[in-house]
Amino acid sequence: MAHLKAGRSGAAELVALVLFGLFLAAVAPFGTAGAPTPFRYLYWQLAMVGGGVIAALIEQPLARRLTGRPRLFLLAQLAAMTPAIAVWISLLPVILFGARFSAERILQVLPDVLTINIAVVVLAWLTRKALRRRDAPPVPEGLAPAAIRTRLPPRLARALLVAVEAEDHYLRIRTVAGSDLILMRFADALSALAAADGFRTHRSWWVARTAVEAVRWKGGRGALTLSDGSTAPVSRTYAAVLKGTDWAAPVA
């Protein structure tokens, strides 16, 4: 009742599913306490690992369609995998105990399947996050954060970030190697850039500190000349804070 992924993460998730299946067989929830012990353990292993395989087949096309939208992906994943796994769970008593298959049985197990799916999806997410954190190589200072970098062509993803500019529903990501448009909300980009060395200068601009080459102030507003040749505006809203920094101080 979870999803398996290829590679080391998938191996870790498979082990987690097997262990979770052993736990569920031991506590015998959802009316399985009356089953003979060997059949109960076999039932829960088939339920967990079989459900994981089903969910893995569902996950791949959803992941491609909903890249960068983790909340919607999670909801879509649960909505798609829960009925399919409920059918599989309903077939297990038929296979193991010779029970009669019925559509009513599928509806009965849906809440239980959803409950376990939520628990195991969270477990799989934590497993993948831990493995990514341990295996991820250090990111050179000055690059765009991963949420932005993964949407850029490799040449730009490896280049130092200059600025992020909102253009309608898109963002123009400026780097020392050029720029490109990506589909992303400016608010999401700002969240990803929270730990980066830079500052928001305008309602539609974020600028990297190291990209600022010159500053001009006039009438409470400013203009930053950037290393890629572009000019970033500084609105009155952000001017007061920027004037207090060591990289956008007023020119004497």
C-alpha positions as CSV (number, residue, x, y, z in Angstrom):
1,M,0.0,0.0,0.0
2,A,2.8,2.4,-0.9
3,H,5.0,3.1,-3.8
4,L,8.3,1.5,-4.8
5,K,11.0,3.3,-6.7
6,A,13.9,2.0,-8.6
7,G,17.4,2.2,-7.2
8,R,18.6,2.4,-3.6
9,S,15.6,4.4,-2.5
10,G,13.4,1.6,-3.9
11,A,15.3,-1.1,-2.0
12,A,14.9,0.9,1.2
13,E,11.2,1.3,0.6
14,L,10.8,-2.4,-0.2
15,V,12.5,-3.3,3.1
16,A,10.2,-0.8,4.9
17,L,7.1,-2.3,3.3
18,V,8.2,-5.8,4.4
19,L,8.8,-4.7,7.9
20,F,5.5,-2.8,8.0
21,G,3.8,-5.9,6.7
22,L,5.3,-8.0,9.5
23,F,4.1,-5.4,12.0
24,L,0.5,-5.4,10.6
25,A,0.5,-9.2,10.6
26,A,1.5,-9.2,14.3
27,V,-1.1,-6.7,15.4
28,A,-3.8,-8.1,13.0
29,P,-5.8,-5.0,12.3
30,F,-8.9,-4.6,10.0
31,G,-10.5,-7.9,10.9
32,T,-7.5,-10.2,10.1
33,A,-7.0,-11.5,13.7
34,G,-9.2,-14.6,12.9
35,A,-7.0,-15.8,10.1
36,P,-4.5,-18.6,10.7
37,T,-1.1,-17.1,11.6
38,P,0.8,-18.3,8.5
39,F,-1.9,-17.1,6.2
40,R,-2.1,-13.8,8.0
41,Y,1.6,-13.1,7.6
42,L,1.4,-14.1,3.9
43,Y,-1.7,-11.9,3.4
44,W,0.0,-8.8,4.8
45,Q,3.2,-9.3,2.8
46,L,1.2,-9.7,-0.4
47,A,-0.9,-6.7,0.5
48,M,2.1,-4.4,1.2
49,V,4.5,-5.4,-1.5
50,G,1.7,-5.9,-4.1
51,G,0.3,-2.5,-3.2
52,G,3.7,-1.0,-3.6
53,V,4.1,-2.4,-7.1
54,I,0.7,-1.1,-8.1
55,A,1.4,2.4,-6.7
56,A,4.8,2.5,-8.4
57,L,3.2,1.9,-11.8
58,I,0.7,4.7,-11.0
59,E,3.4,7.1,-9.7
60,Q,5.6,7.4,-12.8
61,P,3.1,9.1,-15.2
62,L,1.8,11.3,-12.4
63,A,5.3,12.4,-11.4
64,R,6.0,13.5,-15.0
65,R,2.7,15.4,-15.3
66,L,2.9,17.1,-11.9
67,T,6.6,18.0,-11.6
68,G,7.2,20.8,-9.1
69,R,3.6,20.5,-7.6
70,P,4.2,18.2,-4.7
71,R,0.9,18.8,-2.9
72,L,-1.2,18.2,-5.9
73,F,1.0,15.1,-6.8
74,L,0.4,13.6,-3.4
75,L,-3.4,14.1,-3.6
76,A,-3.5,12.7,-7.1
77,Q,-1.4,9.8,-6.1
78,L,-3.6,8.8,-3.2
79,A,-6.7,9.3,-5.3
80,A,-5.4,7.0,-8.1
81,M,-3.7,4.3,-6.1
82,T,-6.3,3.8,-3.3
83,P,-9.1,2.2,-5.5
84,A,-6.6,0.1,-7.5
85,I,-5.0,-1.2,-4.3
86,A,-8.5,-1.8,-2.8
87,V,-9.2,-4.1,-5.7
88,W,-6.0,-6.0,-5.0
89,I,-6.7,-6.3,-1.3
90,S,-10.2,-7.6,-2.1
91,L,-8.7,-10.3,-4.3
92,L,-6.4,-11.6,-1.6
93,P,-9.0,-13.4,0.4
94,V,-10.2,-15.0,-2.8
95,I,-6.7,-16.2,-3.6
96,L,-5.7,-17.3,-0.1
97,F,-8.9,-18.4,1.5
98,G,-11.2,-19.2,-1.4
99,A,-13.6,-16.4,-0.4
100,R,-16.2,-15.1,-2.9
101,F,-15.2,-11.9,-4.6
102,S,-17.7,-9.0,-4.5
103,A,-17.7,-5.3,-5.4
104,E,-19.1,-4.6,-1.9
105,R,-15.9,-5.9,-0.4
106,I,-13.9,-3.2,-2.4
107,L,-16.0,-0.4,-0.9
108,Q,-15.6,-1.9,2.6
109,V,-11.8,-1.9,2.5
110,L,-11.4,1.5,0.8
111,P,-11.2,3.5,4.2
112,D,-8.6,1.0,5.6
113,V,-6.6,1.1,2.4
114,L,-6.5,4.9,2.4
115,T,-5.4,5.0,6.0
116,I,-2.5,2.7,5.4
117,N,-1.6,4.4,2.1
118,I,-1.3,7.8,3.8
119,A,1.0,6.3,6.5
120,V,3.2,4.5,4.1
121,V,3.4,7.4,1.5
122,V,4.7,9.6,4.4
123,L,7.2,6.9,5.3
124,A,8.4,6.6,1.7
125,W,8.7,10.4,1.4
126,L,10.8,10.5,4.6
127,T,13.0,7.6,3.3
128,R,13.7,9.4,0.0
129,K,14.3,12.7,1.7
130,A,16.9,11.1,4.0
131,L,18.7,9.3,1.2
132,R,18.7,12.5,-1.0
133,R,20.2,14.5,1.9
134,R,22.9,12.0,2.5
135,D,23.8,11.4,-1.1
136,A,23.4,14.9,-2.6
137,P,26.8,16.5,-3.6
138,P,27.4,19.9,-2.2
139,V,26.0,22.6,-4.4
140,P,28.5,25.3,-5.4
141,E,27.7,28.7,-3.8
142,G,25.9,31.1,-6.0
143,L,23.8,28.6,-8.0
144,A,20.1,28.7,-8.1
145,P,18.3,26.6,-5.5
146,A,17.3,23.1,-6.6
147,A,13.6,24.0,-7.1
148,I,14.7,26.5,-9.8
149,R,17.8,24.7,-11.0
150,T,16.0,21.5,-12.0
151,R,13.8,23.5,-14.5
152,L,16.7,25.1,-16.3
153,P,18.8,23.8,-19.2
154,P,22.1,22.2,-17.9
155,R,24.2,25.1,-19.1
156,L,22.2,27.6,-17.1
157,A,21.7,25.3,-14.1
158,R,25.5,25.1,-13.6
159,A,25.9,28.9,-13.9
160,L,25.9,31.5,-11.1
161,L,22.5,33.0,-10.5
162,V,22.2,36.7,-11.3
163,A,18.5,37.5,-10.8
164,V,14.9,36.3,-11.0
165,E,12.4,38.4,-12.8
166,A,8.6,37.7,-12.9
167,E,7.1,38.0,-16.4
168,D,3.3,37.3,-16.3
169,H,2.9,33.7,-15.2
170,Y,6.6,32.9,-15.9
171,L,9.9,33.7,-14.3
172,R,13.0,34.8,-16.2
173,I,16.0,33.2,-14.5
174,R,19.1,35.3,-15.3
175,T,22.5,33.7,-14.9
176,V,26.0,34.6,-16.0
177,A,25.6,32.1,-18.9
178,G,22.3,33.6,-20.1
179,S,18.6,33.5,-19.2
180,D,15.6,31.3,-19.7
181,L,11.9,31.4,-18.9
182,I,10.3,28.8,-16.5
183,L,6.8,28.2,-15.4
184,M,6.8,29.0,-11.7
185,R,5.1,31.3,-9.2
186,F,7.3,34.2,-8.0
187,A,6.1,33.5,-4.4
188,D,7.4,29.9,-4.7
189,A,10.7,31.1,-6.1
190,L,11.1,33.5,-3.2
191,S,10.5,30.7,-0.8
192,A,13.2,28.6,-2.5
193,L,15.6,31.6,-2.4
194,A,15.1,32.3,1.3
195,A,18.5,31.1,2.2
196,A,20.3,32.5,-0.9
197,D,22.6,35.5,-0.7
198,G,20.4,38.1,-2.3
199,F,17.4,40.3,-1.8
200,R,14.1,41.1,-3.3
201,T,14.3,44.6,-4.8
202,H,10.9,45.0,-6.4
203,R,7.5,43.2,-6.5
204,S,8.8,41.3,-9.5
205,W,12.5,41.1,-9.0
206,W,15.0,39.2,-6.8
207,V,18.7,39.9,-7.2
208,A,21.8,38.0,-6.1
209,R,24.2,40.1,-4.0
210,T,27.3,39.1,-6.0
211,A,25.7,40.1,-9.3
212,V,25.4,43.8,-8.4
213,E,28.0,45.9,-10.1
214,A,26.6,49.5,-9.7
215,V,23.8,51.2,-7.9
216,R,22.0,54.5,-8.6
217,W,19.4,56.1,-6.4
218,K,16.9,58.8,-7.3
219,G,13.8,60.0,-5.7
220,G,13.6,57.2,-3.2
221,R,13.9,54.5,-5.9
222,G,17.0,52.8,-7.3
223,A,18.4,50.9,-10.2
224,L,21.0,48.0,-9.9
225,T,23.3,47.3,-12.8
226,L,23.9,43.6,-12.8
227,S,26.7,41.4,-14.1
228,D,24.7,40.1,-17.1
229,G,24.2,43.7,-18.3
230,S,20.5,44.0,-17.1
231,T,19.2,46.6,-14.8
232,A,17.0,45.6,-11.8
233,P,14.6,48.2,-10.4
234,V,14.5,49.0,-6.7
235,S,11.1,50.2,-5.5
236,R,10.5,52.5,-2.6
237,T,9.2,49.5,-0.6
238,Y,12.6,47.8,-0.6
239,A,14.9,50.8,-1.0
240,A,15.2,51.6,2.7
241,V,16.4,48.1,3.6
242,L,18.8,47.9,0.6
243,K,20.4,51.2,1.4
244,G,21.5,49.8,4.7
245,T,23.4,46.9,3.2
246,D,27.1,46.9,2.2
247,W,26.3,46.1,-1.4
248,A,23.7,48.6,-2.4
249,A,24.6,51.6,-0.4
250,P,24.1,55.1,-1.9
251,V,27.0,56.2,-4.1
252,A,28.8,59.1,-2.5
